[in-house]
Amino acid sequence: MTPYAGIIHAVRSEVWAIQPQKLEAILSFLQLKAEGKNGDVDLVAAIKAEAADTRLRAQNVAAVGSGSVAVLPLYGLILYRGSSMGDISGPTATSVQKFTQQFRQAVNDPNIKAIIIDVDSPGGTVEGVEELAAEIRASRGKKRTIAVSNCLMASAAYYIASACTEIVVSPSSQTGSVGVYAAHEDDSEFLAKMGVKVSLIQFGENKTLGNPYEPLSDAGRNNMQASVDRYGEMFESAVAKGRKVSVAKVHDTFGQGKIFGAQDAVKLGMADTIGTLDDVLGRYGVSMGTAPQRSMHAADIGATSGVAVAASASAPTHADAEDGDGDCDCPCDPCVAGDCANCDCKGCDAENCGKADCPCAGAPDASEKSKAEAAARRRQIEIAIA
């Protein structure tokens, strides 16, 4: 028995908020591995190519207008700590932990006007999803958050998106799949045919409930059902809070696991409007893929990896307004954000500051440090971060 067999058991027994057909595709691939097969070479190559395209898509946000927004990709399989399963699940898996860090940074960044979550995911496991959804709801008073179904927002992905201020669904998108499930795999007959009998030695009456080596007992089924019910009720409650409707409405009209096209999602109240990611970015003067991008080294960006930030490209620089001899080095917040028209230290050249309350104030030998800090902060805003 290969290590993949154990992985299959673990995957099946997990409580999932995911489209069932997606999980079955993953399990089928793992089964091939368990049998020592590699699967269709062309198919695997195509999946890897799709994953590469998705990673590039997460970086491909360019600034062409006024304002600044953070674009957070929520792609592929959603897992608490992330996974190396990206090659078999299609687009790169999303770590709930890393996504939460990125979201917090965007919320706390004064230069970010809005947070746009670009969603293309079938869902994933339930761990950490409730906590993330609660954090997004709590941020509503600080930042506008907009989730875009582009083009799949299913199960755990919808769980997270429902916490946003607004949900936009692209015309060809699929949205919904509110519900959770788990599967029990009974290998007892297969093992018997192989001449294998497994004896379980346990401490704790319920320790081995739901094990794969024997048929599912009534107690085991009840235990699994209780777990599924608990997470399902949590899911519906979170959606009700996010969409500002009753739990009964979510339970009765949001499909109980069904997935909907754009028009039906809006009609049912699961989403607010039909539009594309470009439409949403356009509200803030930002568009996709109109300027070259490059990645920053991890030492420059800390925990920001994965966040694409689009900032103002049309606002005049401090240097343009003052002396026209190059980029502005002023580290005040408006200048770093590209809004030099509202510079906190008018007349300051960052090197010979004469204002006592200017952020540039300090000893003359600190000017180079101020310039470096300003440049680093500007890069964090202007560059799409891989």
N, C-alpha and C positions, 0 to 999 in steps of 0.2 A: 504494500500500500504506500503510495507516494505522499509527501507532505501536503499536496493539494487536496487529498481526500479529507484531511482534518480541517483545512480551510473551508471546504464546501460545507461541512457540518456546522462550523462556526457561523458562516454567512447565512445559511438557512435558518438557524435558530435566532438570529438577530431580529429585533423588531424594526421593520422598515417603513419609512414614509417615502415610497418610490413607486413608479409605474411597474406593475408586476412583470410585464414583458421585458422591461429593461433588466430587471434582476435576473430573469430566466436566461437572458442572453449572456450575462456575466457568468452565471452558474454553468451554462453549456460550455463556455470557453474553459472554465476551470476543470470541468469534467474531462475535456480533451487532454488537459495537462495531467490530470490524475491517471489517465490511461497511457501516458507517455507519448502523446501526439502533440504536434505543434499547430494543428488547424490549417486552414487554407492560407497559404503564403500571401496570396494577393489580398485576401481580406484583412489579414493582420497588417500588411503594408498600408492598406487604405485607412485603417483605423489610426495607425501611427501618423499618417499624413494629416488626418483630420485633427488629431491632437496638436500637431505642430501649427496648423492653421489657426486653431483656437487660441493657442498661446500668443501668436502674432496679433490676432484680433484684439486681445486684451491690451496690447501696447499701442494700437493704432488709433489713438485719439490726438488730434492736432488742434491748436488754438488759432482761430481766425477772426474772433470778434471780441466784444467787451464781456467782462465778467469772468469768473473762474468757477469751475465745478470739478468735483472728484467723481470719476467713473470707476466703480468697483465691479469687476467681473465675477459673476456667480455662475460658473460653468461646470457641467459634468456631474459626476457623482459627488454628493455632499457627505463628507465624513468628518467626524469630530476632530481628529488630528491629521487628516489627510491620509494619502495612501500611495503606494506604488502601482495601484490598479489602473492608472490612467490609460495604459496601452490596451487594456481589455474593456474599458468602460466608455471608450470614445474620447471626448474632450477631457482635458486634464481635470482630475478631481479637485474639489474645493475643500480646504480645511476650515472648519467652523472656527477654530481657535485663531488662525491667521486672519481670516476674514473679519473677525471681531476686533482684532488689533488695528486692522486697516480702517475699519469703520470708526473706531474711537479717535484715531488720529485725524480723520477727515472732519469729524464733529468738532474737535478741539482746535482746528486750524482756522484762525480768524479770516484767512484769505479765501476760504471756500464758502461760496454762497449757497450751493446746493449739492446734494449727494445723489448720484444716479446709479442705480444698481442694474447692470446689464445682465439679464437672466436667460440662460439657456441650459436647463437642467431637468432631468427626470426625477430629481429628489435624491434621497439617500437614507442614512440612518437617522434615528431620532435624537441621539445624544447631542446636547448642547444647542439644539435648534430652538427650544423654548426660551432659553436664556438669551440667545441672540435676538429673537423676535421681541422679547421684553425690552431689551436695550434699544432697539430701533424705535419702538413706540415711545420710550422715555425721551428720545432725542427730538421729538417733534417740536418742542418749544424752542429748540436751539437752531435746527437746520431743517430745511425742506428736503424730504427724501422721496425719490421717485423710482419705482421699480418698473422696468420695461420687459415684457415677455418677448424675447427675441431669439428664437421663436418658440421655446418650450419653457413653461413655468409650472411644473408639476409637483405635487405632493410636498416634500420638505422645502422645495424651492418656493412654492406658493405660501407655505407656512411662514417663511421668512419675509417674503414680499408683502404679505397682507399687513405687516406692521408698518409699512411705509405710509407717508402722507398721501401718496397717489400711486395708482397702478395703471400703466399704459400698456395696451396689448397691440402688437403689430397685426396687420390684417390677416396674415396667414398663420398666426400663432395658435398654440394650444395651451390652455390654462385650466388649472383645477387639480383633480385627483386628490380631493381631501379625504384622507383616511390612512390607516396603517395596517400592516399585517405581518404575520410570522409564519414559518413553515416548519413542520416536523418531518424529518426523514427517517423512515423505518427501514433499517438495513438488516433486520433479523432474518428474513427469508433468504436474502442474498448470501449472508454469512453462513447460514445453515447449508446451503448448496455447496459452498466452498469448504465445508467441514470445519468451520470456525464457530466456536461458542465463547461468548464473552461473559465473564462473571464480574459483577460490580460489587465491590466491598465499600460500604458507605458508613459514615457517621452523620447522623441527622436524617430523620425519616424522609424528608423531601429533597435531599441533596441531589439525587439522580433523576428527578422528575423530568420527563421529556427527553431522556437519552435516546440515541439512535439505534441502540442494540436490542430493543424490544418494542412491541407495539405500544402506541400511545395509550396510557391508562386514562381513566376518567379524571383522576386527580391531576395528572399531567396536563390534560386538555383544559381543565378548569383554570389551572395556574397560568397557562399560556394565554387563555382568553382574558383573564383578569389583567394581565400585563398589556395586551393589545387594547382592551377597553380603556385602561388608564391613559395610555398615550393618545388614543383616538379622541377621548373627551378633552384632553389637554389641547390637542390640535384644534378642535372646533371652538373651544373657548378663546384661544388666541386669535383665530380668524375673526370671531365675533367682536373682540375688543378692537382689533385693527380696522375692521370695516365698519365699526360702530353700528352693528346690528345685533339682534338677539341670537343666542345660541340655537334657539329653535329654528330661526330662519336659516342659519348655516346648515343645520342638520337636515332640514326639510327641503331646501331649495338649491343648495350648493353641490348637489350631485352625489354625495356619499360615495366618492371614489371615481365618479365619472369625470371626463375631461371635456372641455368645451372650446369651440372656436371663438374668435374675437367678438363677433356680434352677440352671441349668446352669453359670453362672460360679462359683457357690459350690461346687457338686458337683465341678467340675474343679480347684478350688483356686486359681482366678484371683482370687477375692474371698473375704472372710471371713464376711460375713453380709448378710442382706437387711434393708434399712431405708431410711428417708428422711432427707433433710437435717434435717428437724425432729426426728427421733429422735436424731440425733447431737448437735444443738444442745441438746436436752433433757437430755442427760447432764451438761451444764455449767450448767443453769438458764437457758438462753438460748432465745429463739424468734424466728421471722421476723415482721417487719411488724407489731409490736404497739405501736410508738411512732413519732412523726414523726421524720424524719431531715433533716439538712441537710448541705451540703458545706462543707468548709473551704477557705479560699484556699490556693493553692499555697505562698505564703510561710509559712503556718503549718505545713504538713505535709511540706515537703521532698520526699523520694522516696517517701512513703507512698501516693501516689495509686493508687487501685484496691484498697486493702485495706479491707475492712469489719471493724471491730473492735467486738465486743460485750462489754460489761463489766458488773460487778455493779451492780444497781440496788436491791438489797434491803438491802445492808449499811448500818448506821447511820453517819452522818457524824460526824466529830470534833466538829463543833459540836453535833450532837444529843446526843452523849455527855457533852460538857462543859458547855455553857451554853445550847444550844438557840436561839441567836440568828442562825442562817443557815448558809450553806455553810462547810465547813472550808477554811482557807487554808494549812494545814500542808503543806509540800512533801516530807515524808518519803515513801518509797516505798509503805508500806502505805496511808497516807491518800490519796495520789494514786490508788491502785488502788481506793479505796472501802472498804478494810478498816481502818477507824479503830479497830476493837476491838484491833488489834495495832499501834497507833501507836508509832513509835520514840521519840517525845518526849512522853510523858504529861504533861499539865499545861501544855504549851506552847501559846500562842495565836498563834504565828508572828510576833507583833509585839513582844512583850516576853519573849523566851526567856531562861530562866535556866539552862539546862543547857549545859555547855561542849561536850558531845559531840553536841548536837542539830543536825540538818541546818539548822535555822533560825538557828543561832548566827551572830552577826556584828553589825556596827554597826546601831543602830536605823534609820538612814536607808536600810538595805537591805531593810526589811520590804516595801515596795511591790514591789520587784523579786522578792522571794521569792514574794509572792502571785501576781504575774503569771506567774512560772515554773510555780508549782503549777497555776494555772488552765490554762495552755497544755498542760501534761502531762496534766491531767485530760481536756481536750477531745480529745486524741489517743486516749484510751482509750474515752471515752463516745460519741463521734460516729462514725457509719459514714462512712467516707471515700470519696468518689466517685473 
